[in-house]
Amino acid sequence: MYTTFMLAAVTAGLTVTGLPGTATAAPVPASAPADRAIDPNSLDLSRWMGQIRDVIGDRPLNKIVMPGSHDAGSWSITDKTGVCDTASQAGMARDHPQIAATISVTQKTPVKAQLDSGSRYLDLRLCKQDGKWYTYHGGPLGGLFFDDPATGRKGEINDIAAWIRDHPEEIVTIELRTSVPADADPSPERDTATEDHLEAVRLLGDKIGTSRMADRNKLSPTSTYDQFRTAGASVVLLDTRNRTDHPWMWPADARMEGRNSYVENKDWGALVKERLKNPTSSDPALDLISRTALKRDHDVLTTDMGDPSKLFVLSGNIDSTLAVPDAAIKVVTHGMNYKPDGLPYMLYLAREHNIRLLEKLEGAWRPSFVAENTNVVQLDWIDMDGRRRNGTPIGSGDMSAAVIANNTPATAPGTLVGTERRTDGSWSAAHALPGAYASPEFAGGEQAVTALPDGSLQYLAYGLDRRMYHSVRGPNGVWQGWRRLNSDETDQRFTGGPLALAGTSDGRTHAVAVDKDGVLRHQVRLPDGSWTGWAAPPGNDGGVFKAKDVAVTGTRDNSLMVLAYGRNGAMRLTERRADGTWDDAGGREVPGVGGAATFAGSDLSITALPNRSLQIAAIGQDGKVWHTTRDDALRYSPWSNPQWAPNDAMRATGVALTGLPDGSAQLLAVGMDGNAWHTVRSAGGTWAGFGAVRGPWGRVLGATGVKIAGLPDGRTYSVVNAR
């Protein structure tokens, strides 16, 4: 019945774009609204789409995260409202009206109130009974939906149509299901069941206004919010019977089938009868019902990304088939008017389940990979209020607000996020790197990236399990997937310390890591994909090279330059020649600022340029970013500071540098505000101003670590450990 789900992250406030420099520096201009996380407490749920247009305007409809109402019209069901004779559970509703009613009510307020509470997807079920149209669920009828001409009674559609008319910036999707009498005398000339169904469609069009309904020939689930608004389309009507006679009726396959956290098509009547035959069997615990539903949701989130061209809906509600037997025995045991806490049983279950679902929305399901797969989150009792398990109040709009806030999701701390800067200076959309073992994302610690002459990228990173992983992104953008680089025994030698990668023009990749004893280790990945194994290069510290941090770069003659902070904290540069031999002395210390004997600091990076010069960037002990060059005569230029603002040096906690074929270089830094910043140094030596790096969904990218690689065609690829 339902399709998929991509629950996004809830962020509790605005992302502040602050200064990476000192507190006395000039403030940064305020970020555009699209750069900010949605504050769920600031939402006007009756008009939230228009309110966050800057965020969702250029987003496809099937990428906008929105709340939906499961069985929107069921709020009006009681055990006295009657039975839909053609419904699948009509027999049970006639035999056990109280049981049928208590397991059919999934909403507490009229549809208009649900729309005011943020719902933008209505699961609408209509039954034609005795010539009139009512809402229904399972077997019981709800209230009158379309007007009754015979009596003049007005149906609920009038309030819904008025709401849509009064909220032109909101887009409401209606998934229409009808239960109608079968043809009494089927004949090729007339199909009364279809005629009845099309009557419901026509009445919806008449009341809402077909000019407000989306034309399927001009719009699709991948059309953006702004495109819908430009077309004046406020309603998408999904026809589950696929009788798409009008252009404003969309076929059911506009939303995905089979991506399901909800077991459907079970016979409620059979379940109830079986339960009543065995009244002493143990009741399924509420917690188990909720946990089962949440597990199905989680499995859908993480294993099936679905069809990107369609709408997809997650069953955020519990599975009725799990609750029906329990509800039946509760009613029989406690009396026909059994209402725990004064609620119909399904609303009682919905409240308890929503509390758990809200915890997921605000916690474990916040990472961006979940958000990237979320569209509609369909809820029972969408405007629920109550208290969390810790006693904290839940307001009547909190469920919807938590879902809507997922349009600006957070990225789980430590997730590796990659973004490409093109040769024209534009950036690709940032995305989390795919994870190991079929995980949607890779989260971990130290990481490194480098480019090879064929345009491929090589990655090295520690996972959360503190094991070392390697991956390749081919020139065509296809990922090899993460693979363990070491045996368990070898990984025990490394404990998540510094890593570095460098490619050379012969197609080799050099990996450098610092082990748990502070010893520098090196190995080579050959063009055939094999590795040579770790070895310790010579140094001046007891015969081995010991380091606190390390950076590497390959040169045109296939040698490797290794820059490190030695055990004494001094910056040191050594070389591995193309023939595989090392500088026996472990290199030399790099002179420091203002004539100091050496440079000491906290982070460092090195890159080689086509003219055989080297560039070094580092964080000094003063927290400033420092930069120097070494020419092919081994002469160092004076250290200088890239400027954040005139006469104000950039201050940062992390730095990465890469050179490009035209002699320019690009620098990434983690500013003192915790965000990633980028600048370019021209071949002539002048620096551009720093600009913020955009993360997933266009927001400023928070970072704890940065690496950057220059590709042969002048593009650069940056990898950030998300903050």
C-alpha positions as CSV (number, residue, x, y, z in Angstrom):
1,M,0.0,0.0,0.0
2,Y,2.7,2.4,0.8
3,T,6.1,3.0,-0.8
4,T,9.2,4.5,0.5
5,F,10.7,6.9,2.8
6,M,13.7,9.1,3.4
7,L,13.5,10.5,6.9
8,A,15.7,13.5,7.1
9,A,17.6,15.1,9.8
10,V,16.1,17.5,12.3
11,T,18.3,20.5,13.1
12,A,17.4,22.5,16.1
13,G,18.6,25.9,15.1
14,L,20.2,28.1,12.5
15,T,23.6,27.4,11.1
16,V,25.6,30.5,11.9
17,T,28.2,31.5,9.3
18,G,30.7,33.1,11.6
19,L,34.2,34.3,11.2
20,P,37.1,31.9,11.0
21,G,39.3,34.8,12.3
22,T,39.5,36.5,15.7
23,A,36.5,37.9,17.5
24,T,37.6,41.4,16.7
25,A,37.4,40.9,12.9
26,A,34.6,42.3,10.8
27,P,31.5,40.0,10.8
28,V,30.6,37.9,7.9
29,P,27.4,38.9,6.0
30,A,24.4,36.8,7.0
31,S,23.9,33.6,5.0
32,A,21.0,33.4,2.6
33,P,18.0,31.5,4.0
34,A,18.8,28.5,1.9
35,D,22.1,28.1,3.8
36,R,20.3,27.8,7.2
37,A,18.9,24.9,8.9
38,I,15.1,25.1,9.4
39,D,14.2,25.8,13.0
40,P,11.2,23.6,13.7
41,N,10.0,26.0,16.4
42,S,9.7,28.8,13.8
43,L,7.5,27.1,11.3
44,D,4.0,28.2,10.5
45,L,2.6,24.8,9.7
46,S,-0.4,26.1,7.8
47,R,1.9,27.7,5.2
48,W,5.3,26.0,5.7
49,M,6.0,25.4,2.0
50,G,5.7,29.1,1.2
51,Q,7.7,29.9,4.3
52,I,10.7,27.8,3.3
53,R,10.5,28.5,-0.4
54,D,14.1,29.6,-0.4
55,V,15.0,26.1,0.7
56,I,12.7,24.0,-1.5
57,G,12.0,26.2,-4.5
58,D,14.4,24.5,-6.8
59,R,13.9,21.0,-5.3
60,P,11.8,18.4,-7.1
61,L,8.5,17.6,-5.4
62,N,9.7,14.0,-4.7
63,K,12.7,15.4,-2.8
64,I,10.7,17.7,-0.6
65,V,10.3,16.1,2.9
66,M,6.7,16.5,4.0
67,P,4.3,15.0,6.5
68,G,1.3,13.1,5.3
69,S,-1.9,11.9,6.8
70,H,-2.6,8.1,6.9
71,D,-6.4,7.6,6.4
72,A,-7.0,11.3,6.6
73,G,-10.8,10.9,6.7
74,S,-11.0,8.3,9.5
75,W,-11.3,11.0,12.2
76,S,-15.1,10.9,11.9
77,I,-15.6,7.2,12.3
78,T,-17.6,5.9,15.3
79,D,-19.4,2.6,15.9
80,K,-22.6,4.4,14.9
81,T,-21.5,5.9,11.6
82,G,-22.4,2.8,9.5
83,V,-20.6,0.3,7.3
84,C,-19.3,0.6,3.8
85,D,-20.9,-2.5,2.3
86,T,-18.3,-2.8,-0.5
87,A,-15.3,-2.4,1.8
88,S,-12.9,-5.3,2.4
89,Q,-13.7,-5.5,6.1
90,A,-17.5,-4.8,5.9
91,G,-18.3,-8.2,7.5
92,M,-16.2,-7.5,10.6
93,A,-17.6,-4.0,10.8
94,R,-21.2,-5.3,10.9
95,D,-20.4,-8.2,13.3
96,H,-18.1,-6.2,15.6
97,P,-18.8,-2.5,15.1
98,Q,-17.0,-1.4,18.3
99,I,-13.9,-3.4,17.4
100,A,-14.0,-2.2,13.8
101,A,-14.3,1.4,14.9
102,T,-11.6,1.3,17.5
103,I,-9.0,-0.1,15.0
104,S,-10.1,2.2,12.1
105,V,-9.7,5.7,13.6
106,T,-6.2,6.9,12.8
107,Q,-6.7,10.7,13.0
108,K,-8.3,12.8,15.7
109,T,-9.1,16.0,13.8
110,P,-10.8,17.0,10.6
111,V,-8.8,17.1,7.4
112,K,-8.6,20.9,7.4
113,A,-7.0,20.8,10.8
114,Q,-4.5,18.2,9.5
115,L,-3.6,20.5,6.7
116,D,-3.2,23.3,9.2
117,S,-0.9,21.0,11.1
118,G,1.4,20.6,8.1
119,S,0.1,17.6,6.3
120,R,0.6,17.8,2.5
121,Y,-0.2,14.3,1.5
122,L,-3.7,13.0,2.1
123,D,-4.5,9.3,2.0
124,L,-8.1,9.8,1.1
125,R,-10.5,6.8,1.1
126,L,-14.1,7.3,-0.1
127,C,-17.0,4.9,-0.2
128,K,-20.2,5.3,-2.2
129,Q,-22.9,4.1,0.1
130,D,-26.6,4.4,-0.8
131,G,-25.8,7.0,-3.4
132,K,-23.8,9.3,-1.2
133,W,-20.0,9.6,-0.6
134,Y,-18.4,9.1,2.8
135,T,-14.9,8.6,4.1
136,Y,-14.2,5.1,5.3
137,H,-11.4,2.9,6.6
138,G,-11.4,-0.9,6.6
139,G,-15.1,-1.3,7.0
140,P,-16.6,1.5,9.0
141,L,-17.9,4.7,7.4
142,G,-16.9,8.1,8.5
143,G,-18.6,11.4,7.7
144,L,-20.2,12.8,4.6
145,F,-17.5,13.9,2.1
146,F,-19.3,15.3,-0.9
147,D,-22.5,17.3,-0.6
148,D,-25.8,15.4,-0.5
149,P,-28.1,17.2,-3.0
150,A,-31.2,15.4,-1.6
151,T,-30.9,16.9,1.9
152,G,-28.6,19.9,1.3
153,R,-26.0,18.5,3.8
154,K,-22.5,19.8,3.1
155,G,-19.6,17.4,2.9
156,E,-16.1,17.8,4.3
157,I,-14.7,18.5,0.8
158,N,-15.9,22.1,1.2
159,D,-13.5,22.9,4.0
160,I,-10.6,21.1,2.2
161,A,-11.3,23.0,-1.0
162,A,-11.5,26.4,0.8
163,W,-8.2,25.6,2.6
164,I,-6.5,24.9,-0.7
165,R,-7.9,28.0,-2.3
166,D,-6.7,30.1,0.7
167,H,-3.2,28.6,0.6
168,P,-2.0,28.9,-3.0
169,E,1.7,28.4,-2.0
170,E,1.1,25.0,-0.6
171,I,1.1,21.8,-2.8
172,V,-1.2,19.0,-1.5
173,T,-1.1,15.5,-3.0
174,I,-4.3,13.5,-2.7
175,E,-4.0,9.7,-3.0
176,L,-7.6,8.7,-3.9
177,R,-9.0,5.3,-3.2
178,T,-12.7,4.5,-3.7
179,S,-14.9,1.6,-2.7
180,V,-17.9,1.4,-5.0
181,P,-20.7,-1.1,-5.7
182,A,-19.9,-3.7,-8.3
183,D,-21.8,-3.7,-11.6
184,A,-25.1,-5.3,-11.1
185,D,-25.3,-6.4,-14.7
186,P,-21.8,-6.1,-16.2
187,S,-21.9,-5.4,-19.9
188,P,-19.4,-4.0,-22.4
189,E,-21.6,-0.9,-22.9
190,R,-21.5,0.2,-19.3
191,D,-19.1,-0.1,-16.3
192,T,-20.9,1.4,-13.4
193,A,-18.0,0.8,-11.0
194,T,-15.7,2.9,-13.1
195,E,-18.5,5.5,-13.6
196,D,-18.9,5.8,-9.8
197,H,-15.1,6.2,-9.3
198,L,-14.9,8.8,-12.0
199,E,-17.8,10.6,-10.3
200,A,-15.7,11.0,-7.2
201,V,-12.8,12.3,-9.4
202,R,-15.2,14.8,-11.1
203,L,-16.6,16.0,-7.8
204,L,-13.1,16.6,-6.5
205,G,-12.2,18.6,-9.6
206,D,-15.4,20.6,-9.4
207,K,-14.9,21.5,-5.7
208,I,-11.2,22.1,-5.8
209,G,-11.1,23.6,-9.3
210,T,-9.3,21.8,-12.1
211,S,-7.2,25.0,-12.8
212,R,-5.5,24.4,-9.4
213,M,-4.7,20.7,-10.2
214,A,-1.4,19.7,-11.7
215,D,-1.4,18.6,-15.3
216,R,0.4,15.3,-15.7
217,N,1.4,16.2,-19.2
218,K,3.3,19.3,-18.0
219,L,4.5,18.4,-14.5
220,S,5.9,15.3,-12.9
221,P,7.2,14.2,-9.5
222,T,10.6,15.5,-10.5
223,S,9.2,19.0,-11.3
224,T,10.4,21.5,-8.8
225,Y,8.2,23.4,-6.3
226,D,8.8,26.6,-8.2
227,Q,7.6,24.9,-11.4
228,F,4.4,23.8,-9.7
229,R,3.8,27.3,-8.4
230,T,4.5,28.9,-11.8
231,A,1.9,26.6,-13.3
232,G,-0.5,27.5,-10.6
233,A,-0.8,23.9,-9.5
234,S,-1.7,23.4,-5.9
235,V,-3.0,19.8,-6.0
236,V,-1.7,16.5,-7.3
237,L,-4.4,13.9,-7.6
238,L,-3.2,10.3,-7.7
239,D,-5.8,7.9,-9.1
240,T,-5.3,4.5,-7.6
241,R,-7.7,2.9,-10.1
242,N,-5.7,4.4,-13.0
243,R,-8.7,5.8,-14.8
244,T,-6.7,8.8,-16.0
245,D,-9.3,10.3,-18.3
246,H,-8.4,13.9,-17.4
247,P,-4.9,15.5,-17.6
248,W,-5.2,16.5,-13.9
249,M,-5.6,12.9,-12.8
250,W,-2.2,11.3,-12.3
251,P,-1.7,7.5,-12.5
252,A,-1.0,5.5,-9.4
253,D,2.5,4.6,-10.7
254,A,3.6,8.2,-10.1
255,R,4.3,6.9,-6.6
256,M,6.3,3.8,-6.0
257,E,4.9,0.5,-5.1
258,G,6.7,-2.2,-3.2
259,R,9.0,0.0,-1.0
260,N,7.1,-1.0,2.1
261,S,7.4,-0.8,5.8
262,Y,3.8,-1.8,6.1
263,V,2.3,-5.2,5.7
264,E,-0.9,-4.8,3.7
265,N,-3.9,-6.9,2.5
266,K,-4.3,-9.0,5.6
267,D,-7.8,-10.1,6.4
268,W,-8.8,-8.2,9.5
269,G,-11.9,-10.3,10.0
270,A,-9.9,-13.5,10.0
271,L,-7.4,-12.0,12.4
272,V,-10.1,-10.9,14.8
273,K,-11.9,-14.3,14.6
274,E,-8.6,-16.1,15.3
275,R,-7.9,-13.8,18.2
276,L,-11.4,-14.3,19.7
277,K,-10.9,-18.1,19.5
278,N,-7.7,-17.8,21.6
279,P,-8.4,-15.0,24.1
280,T,-5.9,-16.3,26.6
281,S,-2.9,-16.2,24.3
282,S,-0.4,-13.5,25.1
283,D,-1.0,-10.0,23.8
284,P,1.6,-8.5,21.5
285,A,3.3,-5.8,23.5
286,L,2.9,-2.2,22.4
287,D,6.6,-1.8,22.4
288,L,7.1,-4.8,20.2
289,I,4.5,-3.4,17.7
290,S,6.3,-0.1,17.5
291,R,9.7,-1.6,17.3
292,T,8.7,-3.9,14.5
293,A,7.3,-0.9,12.5
294,L,10.5,1.2,13.2
295,K,12.7,-1.7,12.1
296,R,10.9,-2.0,8.8
297,D,11.2,1.7,8.3
298,H,14.9,1.6,9.1
299,D,15.4,-1.3,6.7
300,V,13.7,0.6,3.9
301,L,15.8,3.6,4.6
302,T,19.1,1.9,4.5
303,T,18.8,-0.8,1.9
304,D,16.4,0.4,-0.9
305,M,16.8,3.8,-2.5
306,G,14.0,3.3,-4.9
307,D,13.0,5.0,-8.2
308,P,14.2,8.6,-8.3
309,S,11.5,9.6,-10.7
310,K,8.5,8.9,-8.4
311,L,6.9,10.1,-5.2
312,F,7.6,7.9,-2.3
313,V,5.8,7.5,1.0
314,L,7.0,5.9,4.2
315,S,4.5,4.4,6.6
316,G,5.5,6.3,9.7
317,N,2.5,4.7,11.3
318,I,2.3,1.3,12.9
319,D,1.1,-1.7,10.9
320,S,-2.6,-2.2,11.6
321,T,-2.3,-5.9,11.1
322,L,0.0,-6.1,14.1
323,A,-2.4,-4.2,16.2
324,V,-5.8,-5.7,15.1
325,P,-5.6,-8.9,17.2
326,D,-4.5,-7.0,20.3
327,A,-7.2,-4.4,19.8
328,A,-9.9,-7.1,19.5
329,I,-9.0,-8.8,22.7
330,K,-8.6,-5.5,24.5
331,V,-12.1,-4.5,23.5
332,V,-13.6,-7.9,24.4
333,T,-11.7,-8.0,27.8
334,H,-12.4,-4.4,28.8
335,G,-15.8,-3.8,27.3
336,M,-17.1,-2.5,24.0
337,N,-16.3,1.1,24.8
338,Y,-12.6,0.4,25.7
339,K,-10.6,3.6,25.3
340,P,-7.2,3.6,27.0
341,D,-6.6,7.2,28.2
342,G,-9.9,8.1,26.6
343,L,-8.6,7.4,23.1
344,P,-9.7,4.9,20.4
345,Y,-7.2,2.1,20.5
346,M,-5.4,2.9,17.3
347,L,-4.9,6.5,18.4
348,Y,-3.6,5.2,21.7
349,L,-1.1,3.1,19.8
350,A,-0.3,5.9,17.4
351,R,0.5,8.2,20.3
352,E,2.9,5.7,21.9
353,H,4.5,4.9,18.5
354,N,4.8,8.6,17.5
355,I,6.8,9.2,20.7
356,R,9.3,6.6,19.5
357,L,9.2,7.8,15.9
358,L,9.9,11.4,17.0
359,E,13.0,10.1,18.9
360,K,14.2,8.6,15.7
361,L,13.5,11.7,13.7
362,E,15.4,13.8,16.1
363,G,18.2,11.3,16.7
364,A,19.3,8.1,14.9
365,W,17.6,9.0,11.6
366,R,19.1,12.5,11.3
367,P,22.0,11.7,9.0
368,S,21.9,13.1,5.5
369,F,21.7,9.7,3.8
370,V,18.3,9.2,5.3
371,A,17.1,12.7,4.2
372,E,18.3,12.1,0.7
373,N,15.8,9.3,0.5
374,T,12.8,10.9,2.2
375,N,9.8,12.4,0.6
376,V,6.5,11.8,2.4
377,V,6.4,10.6,6.0
378,Q,2.8,9.3,6.5
379,L,1.6,9.6,10.1
380,D,-1.3,8.5,12.3
381,W,-2.6,11.3,14.5
382,I,-0.6,13.9,12.7
383,D,-1.4,16.7,15.1
384,M,-0.8,14.6,18.2
385,D,0.1,16.1,21.5
386,G,1.4,14.4,24.7
387,R,4.6,13.7,26.5
388,R,7.8,12.0,25.6
389,R,9.0,9.1,27.7
390,N,11.2,11.5,29.7
391,G,8.2,13.7,30.4
392,T,9.0,16.5,28.0
393,P,5.9,17.9,26.4
394,I,5.1,17.2,22.7
395,G,3.1,20.0,21.1
396,S,0.4,19.3,18.5
397,G,2.6,20.3,15.6
398,D,5.9,18.8,16.8
399,M,5.6,15.6,14.6
400,S,5.1,17.6,11.4
401,A,7.7,20.2,12.3
402,A,10.3,17.4,12.9
403,V,9.6,16.0,9.5
404,I,9.7,19.4,7.7
405,A,12.9,20.3,9.4
406,N,14.4,17.3,7.6
407,N,14.5,19.5,4.4
408,T,17.8,20.9,5.8
409,P,19.3,17.7,7.3
410,A,22.4,17.5,9.4
411,T,25.3,15.2,8.4
412,A,26.4,12.7,11.0
413,P,29.7,13.8,12.6
414,G,32.7,12.2,11.0
415,T,30.9,11.4,7.8
416,L,33.2,11.9,4.7
417,V,31.7,14.5,2.4
418,G,33.1,15.1,-1.1
419,T,32.6,18.0,-3.4
420,E,34.2,19.0,-6.7
421,R,35.3,22.4,-7.9
422,R,35.1,22.7,-11.6
423,T,37.5,24.6,-13.9
424,D,35.0,27.5,-14.2
425,G,35.0,28.0,-10.4
426,S,31.6,26.4,-9.8
427,W,31.1,23.6,-7.4
428,S,29.2,20.3,-7.7
429,A,26.6,19.4,-5.1
430,A,28.3,17.9,-2.0
431,H,27.5,14.3,-1.1
432,A,28.5,11.9,1.5
433,L,31.0,9.3,0.2
434,P,29.4,5.9,-0.1
435,G,30.1,3.6,2.9
436,A,31.7,0.2,3.4
437,Y,29.7,-3.0,3.7
438,A,26.7,-1.6,1.8
439,S,26.4,1.3,4.3
440,P,25.0,4.5,2.6
441,E,27.8,6.7,4.1
442,F,31.4,6.4,5.3
443,A,32.1,7.8,8.7
444,G,35.4,7.6,10.4
445,G,38.5,9.5,11.4
446,E,41.7,10.4,9.6
447,Q,41.4,10.4,5.8
448,A,43.3,11.3,2.6
449,V,42.7,11.7,-1.1
450,T,44.8,12.0,-4.2
451,A,44.4,12.0,-8.0
452,L,46.1,10.0,-10.6
453,P,47.0,10.9,-14.2
454,D,44.0,9.0,-15.6
455,G,41.6,11.2,-13.6
456,S,40.8,8.6,-11.0
457,L,40.8,9.4,-7.3
458,Q,42.2,7.3,-4.5
459,Y,40.9,7.4,-0.9
460,L,42.4,6.2,2.3
461,A,40.5,6.4,5.6
462,Y,40.0,5.0,9.1
463,G,36.5,3.7,9.7
464,L,34.7,4.0,13.0
465,D,36.1,0.5,13.7
466,R,39.6,2.1,13.5
467,R,40.5,-0.2,10.6
468,M,42.1,1.3,7.5
469,Y,40.1,1.3,4.3
470,H,40.9,2.1,0.7
471,S,38.6,3.0,-2.2
472,V,38.9,4.3,-5.8
473,R,36.6,6.5,-7.8
474,G,37.2,5.9,-11.5
475,P,37.5,8.6,-14.2
476,N,33.9,7.9,-15.0
477,G,32.8,8.6,-11.4
478,V,32.1,4.9,-10.6
479,W,33.2,3.8,-7.1
480,Q,35.1,0.6,-6.5
481,G,33.9,0.4,-3.0
482,W,35.8,0.5,0.3
483,R,38.1,-2.5,1.0
484,R,40.2,-3.3,4.0
485,L,43.8,-2.4,3.3
486,N,45.4,-4.4,6.2
487,S,45.0,-7.6,8.0
488,D,43.7,-7.5,11.6
489,E,47.2,-7.9,12.9
490,T,48.6,-5.1,10.8
491,D,45.7,-2.8,11.7
492,Q,46.6,-3.3,15.4
493,R,49.8,-1.5,14.6
494,F,47.9,1.6,13.5
495,T,45.5,3.3,15.9
496,G,43.8,6.0,13.7
497,G,46.9,8.2,13.4
498,P,47.8,10.6,10.5
499,L,47.4,9.4,6.9
500,A,48.5,10.8,3.6
501,L,48.2,9.8,-0.1
502,A,50.0,11.0,-3.2
503,G,49.8,9.9,-6.8
504,T,52.8,10.0,-9.2
505,S,52.8,10.3,-13.0
506,D,53.7,6.6,-13.4
507,G,50.2,5.7,-12.1
508,R,51.4,4.7,-8.6
509,T,49.8,5.7,-5.4
510,H,51.9,6.3,-2.3
511,A,50.3,5.8,1.1
512,V,51.9,7.1,4.3
513,A,50.7,6.5,7.8
514,V,52.0,7.0,11.4
515,D,51.7,3.9,13.6
516,K,50.9,3.8,17.3
517,D,54.6,4.2,18.1
518,G,54.9,7.3,16.1
519,V,56.9,5.6,13.3
520,L,56.3,6.6,9.7
521,R,55.2,3.8,7.4
522,H,55.0,3.8,3.6
523,Q,53.8,1.6,0.9
524,V,52.9,1.8,-2.8
525,R,49.8,0.8,-4.8
526,L,51.0,-0.4,-8.2
527,P,49.0,0.3,-11.4
528,D,47.8,-3.3,-11.4
529,G,46.1,-2.6,-8.0
530,S,48.5,-4.6,-5.9
531,W,50.2,-3.2,-2.8
532,T,53.9,-3.5,-1.8
533,G,53.4,-3.7,1.9
534,W,54.3,-1.3,4.7
535,A,57.9,-0.4,5.4
536,A,59.6,2.2,7.6
537,P,61.7,4.8,5.8
538,P,65.0,5.8,7.3
539,G,65.2,8.8,9.6
540,N,67.4,10.7,12.1
541,D,65.5,9.5,15.2
542,G,67.2,6.2,16.2
543,G,67.4,5.1,12.6
544,V,63.6,5.5,11.9
545,F,61.5,8.4,10.9
546,K,59.2,9.4,13.7
547,A,56.4,11.9,13.2
548,K,53.4,13.5,14.8
549,D,51.7,14.5,11.5
550,V,52.5,13.9,7.8
551,A,51.7,15.2,4.3
552,V,53.0,14.0,1.0
553,T,53.1,15.0,-2.7
554,G,54.3,13.3,-5.9
555,T,56.6,15.1,-8.3
556,R,56.9,15.1,-12.1
557,D,59.9,12.7,-11.9
558,N,57.9,10.2,-9.8
559,S,59.7,10.9,-6.6
560,L,57.7,11.4,-3.3
561,M,58.2,14.4,-1.0
562,V,57.3,13.7,2.6
563,L,56.6,16.6,5.0
564,A,56.2,15.9,8.7
565,Y,56.3,17.3,12.1
566,G,59.0,15.3,13.8
567,R,58.8,14.0,17.4
568,N,60.4,17.2,18.5
569,G,57.6,19.2,16.8
570,A,59.9,20.6,14.1
571,M,58.7,20.5,10.5
572,R,60.9,18.2,8.4
573,L,61.0,17.4,4.6
574,T,62.4,14.2,3.2
575,E,62.3,12.5,-0.2
576,R,61.8,9.1,-1.7
577,R,63.4,9.0,-5.1
578,A,61.9,7.5,-8.2
579,D,64.2,4.5,-7.8
580,G,62.8,3.7,-4.4
581,T,65.7,4.9,-2.3
582,W,65.2,7.4,0.6
583,D,67.2,10.3,1.9
584,D,69.3,8.4,4.4
585,A,69.5,11.4,6.8
586,G,65.7,11.6,7.0
587,G,65.6,14.9,5.3
588,R,66.1,18.4,6.7
589,E,64.2,20.7,9.0
590,V,62.2,23.5,7.2
591,P,63.3,27.0,8.3
592,G,60.7,28.9,10.3
593,V,59.1,32.3,10.3
594,G,61.3,35.4,10.5
595,G,64.6,33.5,10.5
596,A,63.7,30.9,13.1
597,A,65.6,27.7,12.8
598,T,62.5,25.6,12.1
599,F,58.7,25.8,11.8
600,A,56.4,24.2,14.5
601,G,52.7,24.0,14.3
602,S,49.6,21.8,14.4
603,D,48.7,20.8,10.8
604,L,50.5,20.8,7.5
605,S,50.1,20.2,3.7
606,I,52.4,20.1,0.7
607,T,52.0,20.1,-3.1
608,A,54.3,20.0,-6.1
609,L,53.8,22.3,-9.1
610,P,54.8,21.8,-12.8
611,N,57.8,24.1,-12.5
612,R,59.3,21.6,-9.9
613,S,58.7,24.0,-7.0
614,L,57.0,23.0,-3.8
615,Q,54.3,24.8,-1.8
616,I,53.7,24.3,1.9
617,A,50.8,25.4,4.0
618,A,50.7,24.9,7.8
619,I,48.9,26.0,10.9
620,G,51.3,27.8,13.2
621,Q,51.4,27.8,16.9
622,D,49.6,31.1,16.8
623,G,46.6,29.5,15.0
624,K,47.3,31.3,11.7
625,V,47.6,29.8,8.3
626,W,51.1,30.1,7.0
627,H,52.4,29.5,3.4
628,T,55.9,29.2,1.8
629,T,57.4,27.9,-1.4
630,R,60.6,26.1,-2.2
631,D,62.0,26.5,-5.7
632,D,64.0,24.0,-7.7
633,A,67.2,25.4,-6.3
634,L,65.9,24.4,-2.8
635,R,65.4,28.0,-1.7
636,Y,62.5,28.8,0.6
637,S,60.4,32.0,0.3
638,P,59.6,33.9,3.5
639,W,56.5,32.6,5.3
640,S,53.4,34.6,4.7
641,N,49.7,34.5,5.6
642,P,46.8,34.1,3.3
643,Q,44.4,36.9,4.3
644,W,40.9,36.5,5.6
645,A,40.4,40.2,5.4
646,P,42.9,43.1,4.8
647,N,45.6,42.9,7.4
648,D,43.9,40.0,9.1
649,A,45.5,36.6,8.7
650,M,43.3,33.5,8.2
651,R,43.1,31.5,11.4
652,A,42.2,27.8,11.2
653,T,42.5,24.4,12.9
654,G,43.1,22.4,9.7
655,V,44.6,23.0,6.3
656,A,45.0,21.2,2.9
657,L,46.8,22.4,-0.3
658,T,46.9,21.1,-3.9
659,G,48.7,22.3,-7.0
660,L,47.2,22.4,-10.6
661,P,48.7,22.0,-14.1
662,D,48.5,25.8,-14.7
663,G,50.7,26.6,-11.8
664,S,47.9,27.7,-9.5
665,A,47.2,26.2,-6.1
666,Q,44.0,25.8,-4.1
667,L,43.8,25.8,-0.3
668,L,41.2,24.4,2.1
669,A,41.0,25.4,5.7
670,V,38.8,24.6,8.7
671,G,38.1,28.0,10.1
672,M,37.8,28.9,13.7
673,D,34.1,28.8,13.2
674,G,34.3,25.1,12.4
675,N,33.4,25.5,8.7
676,A,35.3,24.7,5.6
677,W,36.8,27.6,3.6
678,H,38.5,27.7,0.2
679,T,40.8,30.0,-1.6
680,V,43.0,30.0,-4.8
681,R,46.6,31.1,-5.2
682,S,47.3,32.2,-8.8
683,A,50.4,31.1,-10.6
684,G,51.7,34.6,-10.1
685,G,51.4,34.3,-6.3
686,T,48.3,36.4,-5.5
687,W,45.6,35.0,-3.3
688,A,41.8,35.3,-3.9
689,G,39.5,35.9,-1.0
690,F,38.2,32.9,1.1
691,G,34.8,31.5,0.2
692,A,32.6,29.1,2.2
693,V,32.5,25.5,1.0
694,R,28.9,24.3,0.6
695,G,27.9,21.0,2.0
696,P,24.9,18.8,1.3
697,W,21.7,20.8,0.5
698,G,23.8,23.9,-0.1
699,R,24.5,24.8,3.5
700,V,27.9,25.9,4.7
701,L,30.0,22.8,5.4
702,G,31.1,22.2,8.9
703,A,34.3,20.3,9.2
704,T,36.9,18.8,11.6
705,G,39.4,17.9,8.9
706,V,39.9,18.7,5.2
707,K,41.9,17.2,2.3
708,I,42.0,18.3,-1.4
709,A,43.3,16.7,-4.6
710,G,44.0,18.4,-7.9
711,L,42.9,16.5,-11.1
712,P,44.9,16.6,-14.3
713,D,42.2,18.7,-16.1
714,G,42.2,21.5,-13.5
715,R,39.3,20.3,-11.3
716,T,39.8,19.7,-7.6
717,Y,38.1,17.3,-5.3
718,S,37.8,18.0,-1.6
719,V,37.0,15.6,1.1
720,V,35.8,16.8,4.5
721,N,35.2,15.1,7.8
722,A,31.8,16.6,8.6
723,R,31.5,18.3,12.0
